[in-house]
Amino acid sequence: MSTTPHTPAMRVKSHWFRQGSAKSPAEQASAMAFIVWRVARQTLERMRRADFEVEAGAPYFALLRELLVFLVALTDRIAAARLAPADRAEFTVAFVRHLARTLEDNEDDLLGPRPAGAPRRADSFIDLVNEVTQHYAEFGAAPDAKDDEAGFEPDFAFLRYLGHRLEPTLPEKDRRWVIDQVMAAEAPDAIGIVQRAMRDLFDASPRRARRTTMSGD
């Protein structure tokens, strides 16, 4: 198995069409959650095209949840560089809740009702975010990262940890390849689109809508 080849670019609108009053952190969070959800889904589908066996059903959502948590950790670190502490907290809480509701709706639709007595799937996702983002918080920026408006450039350990988190969600035959795939292809593309989306969404200057891209359909 090798890293995925170049594929057509996915385009995500990430700049406000209507300029005017400043958008609240909660409004920014809603827009960013929509973008991150699409990035996570697209990343998963790219891995399938790279011959990783991601079965429909529970395995699909297990991998998707880990991708979402990684993107939450990344987005929150960028928000920390752009927002005052109170605004960052409001943004990140709303952002995670939006993702949790979207994930729950999709899991309920495709997996059926949760077992009797089991916690809500949204609550389980929020618990996972609270647990795993503490692990990502131990990692920092790449040593050669530029101090630019991206705000945060994950280091080697940050990306490698995503690969480790994905290993248990995959069949044994695919586990030896996933770290290389993540670090060479999936993570850089996802990071790039999240960085550009955060830049665009928090840019209040009047301009035409811009688009950010990542490899994929």
C-alpha positions as CSV (number, residue, x, y, z in Angstrom):
1,M,0.0,0.0,0.0
2,S,1.3,3.5,-0.8
3,T,0.1,7.0,-0.1
4,T,-2.9,8.2,-2.0
5,P,-2.2,9.8,-5.4
6,H,-3.2,13.3,-6.3
7,T,-6.9,13.7,-6.7
8,P,-9.2,16.6,-7.8
9,A,-9.5,19.4,-5.3
10,M,-12.5,19.7,-2.9
11,R,-13.6,23.3,-2.6
12,V,-15.1,24.6,0.6
13,K,-16.5,28.1,0.9
14,S,-15.0,29.7,4.0
15,H,-15.5,33.4,3.7
16,W,-18.6,35.3,4.7
17,F,-20.5,36.5,1.7
18,R,-22.2,39.3,3.5
19,Q,-19.9,41.8,5.2
20,G,-21.3,44.0,7.9
21,S,-21.6,43.5,11.6
22,A,-18.9,41.3,13.3
23,K,-19.9,37.6,13.6
24,S,-20.1,36.2,17.1
25,P,-17.8,33.3,18.2
26,A,-20.9,31.1,18.2
27,E,-21.7,32.1,14.6
28,Q,-18.1,31.4,13.6
29,A,-18.3,28.1,15.3
30,S,-21.3,27.0,13.3
31,A,-19.6,27.8,10.0
32,M,-16.4,26.1,11.1
33,A,-18.2,23.0,12.2
34,F,-19.8,22.6,8.8
35,I,-16.3,22.9,7.1
36,V,-14.6,20.5,9.6
37,W,-17.4,17.9,9.1
38,R,-16.8,18.0,5.4
39,V,-13.1,17.7,5.8
40,A,-13.3,14.7,8.1
41,R,-15.7,12.9,5.8
42,Q,-13.6,13.7,2.7
43,T,-10.4,12.5,4.5
44,L,-12.1,9.2,5.4
45,E,-13.2,8.7,1.8
46,R,-9.7,9.4,0.5
47,M,-8.3,6.7,2.8
48,R,-10.8,4.3,1.3
49,R,-9.6,5.2,-2.2
50,A,-6.1,4.5,-0.9
51,D,-7.2,1.0,-0.2
52,F,-7.7,1.2,3.5
53,E,-10.6,-1.0,4.5
54,V,-13.1,1.1,6.4
55,E,-16.3,-0.9,6.8
56,A,-19.7,0.7,6.8
57,G,-21.4,1.0,10.2
58,A,-19.6,1.2,13.5
59,P,-16.0,1.0,12.1
60,Y,-16.8,3.9,9.8
61,F,-17.9,6.1,12.7
62,A,-15.0,5.0,15.0
63,L,-12.5,6.3,12.4
64,L,-14.6,9.4,11.7
65,R,-14.8,10.3,15.4
66,E,-11.0,10.2,15.7
67,L,-10.6,12.4,12.6
68,L,-13.0,14.9,14.1
69,V,-11.3,15.0,17.5
70,F,-7.9,15.7,15.7
71,L,-9.6,18.5,13.8
72,V,-11.1,19.9,17.0
73,A,-7.7,19.9,18.6
74,L,-6.2,21.7,15.6
75,T,-9.0,24.2,15.3
76,D,-8.9,25.1,19.0
77,R,-5.2,25.7,18.9
78,I,-5.7,28.1,16.0
79,A,-8.5,29.8,17.8
80,A,-6.2,30.3,20.8
81,A,-3.9,32.3,18.7
82,R,-6.7,34.4,17.2
83,L,-9.2,35.0,20.0
84,A,-9.3,36.4,23.5
85,P,-9.7,33.6,26.1
86,A,-13.4,34.1,26.7
87,D,-14.1,34.2,22.9
88,R,-12.0,31.1,22.4
89,A,-14.0,29.3,25.0
90,E,-17.3,30.3,23.5
91,F,-16.2,29.4,20.0
92,T,-14.8,26.0,20.9
93,V,-17.7,24.9,23.1
94,A,-20.2,25.9,20.4
95,F,-18.0,24.3,17.7
96,V,-17.8,20.9,19.5
97,R,-21.5,20.9,20.2
98,H,-22.3,21.5,16.5
99,L,-20.1,18.6,15.5
100,A,-21.5,16.4,18.3
101,R,-25.1,17.0,17.1
102,T,-24.2,16.4,13.4
103,L,-22.3,13.2,14.3
104,E,-25.2,11.9,16.5
105,D,-27.8,12.6,13.7
106,N,-25.7,10.6,11.2
107,E,-25.0,7.7,13.6
108,D,-28.7,7.5,14.7
109,D,-29.8,7.5,11.0
110,L,-27.3,4.8,9.9
111,L,-26.8,2.7,13.0
112,G,-30.2,2.9,14.5
113,P,-31.3,4.0,18.0
114,R,-28.7,3.7,20.7
115,P,-29.0,0.7,23.0
116,A,-31.3,1.1,26.0
117,G,-29.5,2.8,28.8
118,A,-26.5,3.9,26.7
119,P,-25.5,7.6,26.8
120,R,-26.4,9.8,23.9
121,R,-23.9,9.6,21.1
122,A,-23.4,13.3,21.2
123,D,-22.4,13.1,24.8
124,S,-20.0,10.2,24.1
125,F,-18.3,12.3,21.4
126,I,-18.0,15.3,23.8
127,D,-16.4,13.0,26.4
128,L,-14.0,11.7,23.8
129,V,-13.1,15.2,22.8
130,N,-12.5,16.2,26.4
131,E,-10.2,13.1,27.0
132,V,-8.2,13.1,23.7
133,T,-7.6,16.8,23.2
134,Q,-5.7,16.7,26.5
135,H,-3.3,14.3,24.8
136,Y,-3.0,16.5,21.7
137,A,-2.3,19.5,24.1
138,E,1.0,17.9,25.0
139,F,2.2,18.4,21.5
140,G,3.3,21.7,19.9
141,A,4.2,23.5,16.8
142,A,6.7,22.3,14.2
143,P,10.1,23.7,14.9
144,D,10.3,25.3,11.4
145,A,6.7,26.6,11.4
146,K,6.5,30.3,10.4
147,D,4.9,32.7,12.8
148,D,2.2,33.7,10.4
149,E,-1.5,34.1,10.4
150,A,-2.1,30.3,10.3
151,G,-1.6,30.5,14.1
152,F,-0.5,26.9,14.7
153,E,1.4,24.4,12.7
154,P,1.2,20.9,14.3
155,D,4.5,19.2,15.0
156,F,5.6,15.6,14.0
157,A,4.3,14.1,17.3
158,F,0.8,15.8,16.8
159,L,0.4,14.2,13.5
160,R,1.9,10.8,14.5
161,Y,-0.6,10.6,17.4
162,L,-3.5,10.8,15.0
163,G,-2.1,7.8,13.2
164,H,-1.8,5.9,16.5
165,R,-5.4,6.8,17.3
166,L,-6.6,5.5,13.9
167,E,-4.8,2.2,14.1
168,P,-7.4,0.4,16.4
169,T,-10.2,1.5,14.0
170,L,-8.7,-0.4,11.1
171,P,-8.2,-4.1,10.2
172,E,-4.9,-5.6,11.2
173,K,-3.6,-5.6,7.6
174,D,-4.0,-1.8,7.3
175,R,-2.5,-0.7,10.7
176,R,1.1,-0.7,9.6
177,W,0.4,1.8,6.9
178,V,-1.9,4.3,8.5
179,I,0.7,6.5,10.2
180,D,2.6,7.0,6.9
181,Q,-0.6,7.7,5.1
182,V,-1.7,10.2,7.7
183,M,1.6,12.0,7.8
184,A,2.3,12.1,4.1
185,A,-1.2,12.8,2.7
186,E,-4.2,13.1,4.9
187,A,-3.1,15.3,7.7
188,P,-1.3,18.0,5.6
189,D,-4.3,18.4,3.4
190,A,-6.8,18.6,6.3
191,I,-4.5,21.0,8.2
192,G,-4.2,23.3,5.2
193,I,-7.9,23.6,4.7
194,V,-8.6,24.2,8.4
195,Q,-5.9,26.9,8.6
196,R,-7.2,28.7,5.6
197,A,-10.9,28.4,6.7
198,M,-10.0,29.9,10.1
199,R,-8.1,32.7,8.5
200,D,-11.0,33.4,6.1
201,L,-13.8,33.1,8.7
202,F,-12.1,35.5,11.1
203,D,-11.1,38.0,8.4
204,A,-13.6,40.8,8.5
205,S,-12.2,42.9,5.7
206,P,-14.6,43.4,2.7
207,R,-13.8,41.2,-0.2
208,R,-15.3,38.6,-2.5
209,A,-15.9,35.2,-1.2
210,R,-12.8,33.0,-1.3
211,R,-12.5,29.3,-1.4
212,T,-10.2,26.9,0.3
213,T,-9.2,23.5,-1.1
214,M,-8.0,20.1,-0.1
215,S,-7.3,17.1,-2.3
216,G,-10.3,14.9,-3.0
217,D,-13.7,15.2,-4.7
